Amino acid sequence: MHKRFTVLAACAAISLAASFVRAQEAPPDIKLQNSRFEPSQVLVPAHAAFKLRVTNADTTAIEFESFELHRERVVQPGETITVYVPALEPGSYPFFDDFHRDTPPGVIIAK
């Protein structure tokens, strides 16, 4: 009986760990909607490359830009793009819509 419980507990732990890894692998999503980035802050692990999905839910094209990340990409209305980001040192990395400077900026925080 004790052996079965140990095996079941081990299987549960492996399953839980696998789902945690899959959740961690899902790229962070940023959506521009109503002239605002949602969420405006994205937390990512430092020292690990990642993909960032950016969706433009507004009616005009935007330019997702970050000087600190050395990235700029035009995103058409209704389009979702993937931005590949190299491993970051701990810190804050602002981003903004270069086509609409009145849109409040966002920030990626690497911890």
Backbone as CSV, one residue per row, in Angstrom:
resi,resn,N_x,N_y,N_z,CA_x,CA_y,CA_z,C_x,C_y,C_z
1,MET,0.826,-1.190,0.000,0.000,0.000,0.000,0.876,1.262,0.000
2,HIS,1.886,1.271,0.857,2.777,2.426,0.939,3.510,2.642,-0.384
3,LYS,3.878,1.547,-1.048,4.594,1.629,-2.319,3.694,2.258,-3.393
4,ARG,2.407,1.899,-3.410,1.472,2.472,-4.381,1.306,3.970,-4.157
5,PHE,1.197,4.370,-2.915,1.062,5.788,-2.602,2.295,6.552,-3.076
6,THR,3.469,6.005,-2.849,4.710,6.655,-3.277,4.731,6.811,-4.792
7,VAL,4.345,5.767,-5.507,4.319,5.826,-6.971,3.291,6.866,-7.432
8,LEU,2.101,6.866,-6.839,1.077,7.843,-7.212,1.533,9.271,-6.907
9,ALA,2.154,9.464,-5.771,2.651,10.802,-5.407,3.731,11.249,-6.380
10,ALA,4.610,10.339,-6.764,5.666,10.681,-7.720,5.063,11.048,-9.072
11,CYS,4.071,10.290,-9.531,3.409,10.589,-10.804,2.725,11.962,-10.752
12,ALA,2.071,12.251,-9.649,1.400,13.546,-9.492,2.419,14.682,-9.523
13,ALA,3.540,14.494,-8.849,4.579,15.527,-8.827,5.145,15.764,-10.219
14,ILE,5.384,14.697,-10.967,5.912,14.833,-12.328,4.893,15.548,-13.214
15,SER,3.640,15.192,-13.088,2.579,15.822,-13.878,2.479,17.308,-13.564
16,LEU,2.521,17.645,-12.287,2.467,19.044,-11.867,3.672,19.805,-12.393
17,ALA,4.846,19.232,-12.300,6.060,19.890,-12.798,5.972,20.096,-14.299
18,ALA,5.455,19.119,-15.025,5.334,19.246,-16.480,4.373,20.362,-16.849
19,SER,3.249,20.489,-16.137,2.309,21.553,-16.458,2.897,22.914,-16.101
20,PHE,3.699,22.987,-15.044,4.363,24.245,-14.688,5.338,24.643,-15.779
21,VAL,6.109,23.692,-16.302,7.062,23.992,-17.368,6.318,24.481,-18.599
22,ARG,5.203,23.828,-18.972,4.438,24.269,-20.134,3.906,25.678,-19.909
23,ALA,3.447,25.990,-18.708,2.937,27.329,-18.425,4.055,28.354,-18.553
24,GLN,5.247,28.005,-18.099,6.373,28.915,-18.191,6.807,29.120,-19.640
25,GLU,6.576,28.128,-20.508,6.988,28.236,-21.895,6.036,29.087,-22.721
26,ALA,4.821,29.306,-22.245,3.861,30.111,-22.999,4.392,31.539,-23.090
27,PRO,4.431,32.085,-24.314,4.969,33.443,-24.441,4.059,34.466,-23.779
28,PRO,4.658,35.490,-23.172,3.834,36.560,-22.615,3.060,37.251,-23.746
29,ASP,1.859,37.681,-23.461,1.013,38.379,-24.432,0.848,39.828,-24.022
30,ILE,0.966,40.715,-25.002,0.655,42.130,-24.814,-0.363,42.487,-25.881
31,LYS,-1.415,43.178,-25.472,-2.438,43.605,-26.434,-2.562,45.118,-26.369
32,LEU,-2.557,45.751,-27.553,-2.851,47.174,-27.602,-4.336,47.294,-27.923
33,GLN,-5.088,47.847,-26.975,-6.533,47.975,-27.127,-6.959,49.293,-26.518
34,ASN,-7.800,50.028,-27.237,-8.262,51.337,-26.758,-7.084,52.247,-26.440
35,SER,-6.063,52.203,-27.303,-4.855,53.042,-27.173,-4.091,52.805,-25.875
36,ARG,-4.131,51.566,-25.364,-3.407,51.199,-24.149,-2.839,49.795,-24.302
37,PHE,-1.633,49.611,-23.756,-1.054,48.279,-23.703,-1.623,47.544,-22.499
38,GLU,-2.073,46.324,-22.720,-2.616,45.495,-21.641,-1.911,44.150,-21.674
39,PRO,-1.204,43.746,-20.668,-0.856,44.528,-19.483,0.229,45.543,-19.838
40,SER,0.353,46.538,-19.010,1.380,47.562,-19.253,2.722,47.147,-18.645
41,GLN,2.719,46.135,-17.788,3.960,45.578,-17.219,3.969,44.073,-17.429
42,VAL,5.094,43.578,-17.930,5.252,42.147,-18.158,6.490,41.693,-17.401
43,LEU,6.329,40.694,-16.565,7.441,40.151,-15.786,7.971,38.909,-16.488
44,VAL,9.292,38.878,-16.730,9.930,37.725,-17.373,11.145,37.322,-16.546
45,PRO,11.569,36.056,-16.662,12.777,35.649,-15.942,14.014,36.247,-16.595
46,ALA,14.935,36.727,-15.777,16.212,37.239,-16.285,17.054,36.069,-16.782
47,HIS,17.974,36.368,-17.674,18.946,35.391,-18.186,18.302,34.262,-18.983
48,ALA,17.117,34.500,-19.544,16.452,33.479,-20.359,15.802,34.157,-21.563
49,ALA,16.131,33.710,-22.760,15.499,34.241,-23.964,14.014,33.874,-23.942
50,PHE,13.193,34.689,-24.595,11.760,34.412,-24.626,11.140,35.022,-25.873
51,LYS,9.919,34.580,-26.162,9.115,35.150,-27.231,8.021,35.985,-26.590
52,LEU,7.683,37.079,-27.234,6.642,37.984,-26.766,5.615,38.107,-27.881
53,ARG,4.349,37.847,-27.573,3.296,37.999,-28.572,2.652,39.371,-28.384
54,VAL,2.570,40.139,-29.480,1.989,41.478,-29.448,0.798,41.496,-30.400
55,THR,-0.375,41.830,-29.860,-1.607,41.887,-30.645,-2.077,43.330,-30.723
56,ASN,-2.449,43.744,-31.935,-3.019,45.072,-32.134,-4.531,44.910,-32.290
57,ALA,-5.275,45.242,-31.249,-6.736,45.149,-31.276,-7.380,46.488,-31.615
58,ASP,-6.570,47.483,-31.968,-7.098,48.783,-32.375,-7.342,48.803,-33.887
59,THR,-7.802,49.938,-34.392,-8.200,50.030,-35.802,-7.135,50.628,-36.715
60,THR,-6.004,51.046,-36.161,-4.912,51.584,-36.983,-3.625,50.835,-36.663
61,ALA,-2.690,50.863,-37.599,-1.401,50.195,-37.399,-0.645,50.840,-36.243
62,ILE,0.137,50.020,-35.558,1.002,50.509,-34.480,2.432,50.078,-34.784
63,GLU,3.368,50.702,-34.102,4.747,50.237,-34.175,5.213,49.942,-32.752
64,PHE,5.315,48.647,-32.453,5.846,48.211,-31.161,7.337,48.498,-31.197
65,GLU,7.816,49.327,-30.268,9.229,49.712,-30.293,9.808,49.757,-28.884
66,SER,11.078,49.359,-28.804,11.833,49.450,-27.557,13.290,49.706,-27.909
67,PHE,13.785,50.851,-27.492,15.202,51.158,-27.730,16.088,50.193,-26.953
68,GLU,15.708,49.896,-25.712,16.509,49.039,-24.848,16.573,47.595,-25.356
69,LEU,15.504,47.141,-25.991,15.476,45.780,-26.535,15.976,45.726,-27.986
70,HIS,16.177,46.897,-28.583,16.593,46.994,-29.993,15.571,46.299,-30.897
71,ARG,14.298,46.593,-30.664,13.228,45.982,-31.433,12.254,47.060,-31.897
72,GLU,11.797,46.929,-33.146,10.696,47.745,-33.648,9.987,46.940,-34.728
73,ARG,8.674,46.812,-34.533,7.878,46.009,-35.458,6.531,46.684,-35.683
74,VAL,6.126,46.797,-36.925,4.807,47.313,-37.265,3.798,46.175,-37.087
75,VAL,2.665,46.508,-36.470,1.603,45.533,-36.232,0.314,46.116,-36.813
76,GLN,-0.212,45.449,-37.812,-1.444,45.903,-38.464,-2.646,45.640,-37.562
77,PRO,-3.768,46.347,-37.784,-4.974,46.114,-36.983,-5.406,44.644,-37.062
78,GLY,-5.709,44.060,-35.917,-6.161,42.680,-35.846,-5.043,41.657,-35.965
79,GLU,-3.817,42.102,-36.101,-2.681,41.189,-36.289,-1.985,40.896,-34.962
80,THR,-1.431,39.688,-34.854,-0.586,39.303,-33.725,0.773,38.927,-34.283
81,ILE,1.820,39.493,-33.703,3.183,39.182,-34.121,3.920,38.535,-32.954
82,THR,5.028,37.899,-33.278,5.901,37.343,-32.257,7.223,38.089,-32.315
83,VAL,7.646,38.589,-31.168,8.924,39.294,-31.047,9.860,38.389,-30.264
84,TYR,11.006,38.084,-30.851,11.999,37.240,-30.189,12.939,38.141,-29.402
85,VAL,13.082,37.837,-28.116,13.887,38.665,-27.222,14.996,37.798,-26.631
86,PRO,16.249,38.266,-26.715,17.347,37.477,-26.137,17.295,37.520,-24.614
87,ALA,18.113,36.713,-23.988,18.201,36.708,-22.526,18.529,38.123,-22.042
88,LEU,17.807,38.564,-21.036,17.974,39.923,-20.498,18.627,39.888,-19.130
89,GLU,19.412,40.896,-18.866,19.916,41.115,-17.517,18.753,41.628,-16.669
90,PRO,18.791,41.434,-15.358,17.721,41.992,-14.519,17.594,43.496,-14.752
91,GLY,16.359,43.949,-14.861,16.129,45.379,-15.073,14.807,45.635,-15.762
92,SER,14.601,46.900,-16.138,13.370,47.343,-16.791,13.664,47.724,-18.232
93,TYR,12.771,47.323,-19.117,12.941,47.536,-20.548,11.641,48.138,-21.104
94,PRO,11.584,49.477,-21.221,10.365,50.138,-21.691,10.066,49.820,-23.158
95,PHE,8.779,49.833,-23.504,8.342,49.729,-24.897,7.224,50.734,-25.114
96,PHE,6.965,51.092,-26.385,5.955,52.101,-26.692,5.456,51.909,-28.120
97,ASP,4.405,52.638,-28.462,3.877,52.662,-29.821,4.449,53.908,-30.487
98,ASP,5.394,53.704,-31.403,6.069,54.841,-32.042,5.146,55.611,-32.984
99,PHE,4.083,54.986,-33.485,3.152,55.692,-34.364,2.194,56.587,-33.593
100,HIS,1.987,56.288,-32.326,1.042,57.042,-31.494,1.724,57.359,-30.162
101,ARG,2.460,58.433,-30.132,3.258,58.769,-28.948,2.416,59.109,-27.729
102,ASP,1.099,59.341,-27.922,0.237,59.623,-26.777,-0.208,58.344,-26.075
103,THR,0.066,57.182,-26.667,-0.245,55.902,-26.021,0.708,55.713,-24.832
104,PRO,0.181,55.455,-23.637,1.067,55.248,-22.489,2.028,54.068,-22.749
105,PRO,3.298,54.228,-22.391,4.259,53.164,-22.626,4.039,51.990,-21.664
106,GLY,4.692,50.897,-21.978,4.696,49.738,-21.103,6.128,49.395,-20.731
107,VAL,6.297,48.340,-19.948,7.640,47.952,-19.521,7.709,46.434,-19.337
108,ILE,8.827,45.881,-19.760,9.144,44.488,-19.483,10.134,44.502,-18.334
109,ILE,9.844,43.739,-17.312,10.714,43.687,-16.130,11.323,42.290,-16.058
110,ALA,12.644,42.251,-16.137,13.360,40.972,-16.036,13.863,40.822,-14.605
111,LYS,13.476,39.711,-13.958,13.898,39.439,-12.580,14.501,38.063,-12.514
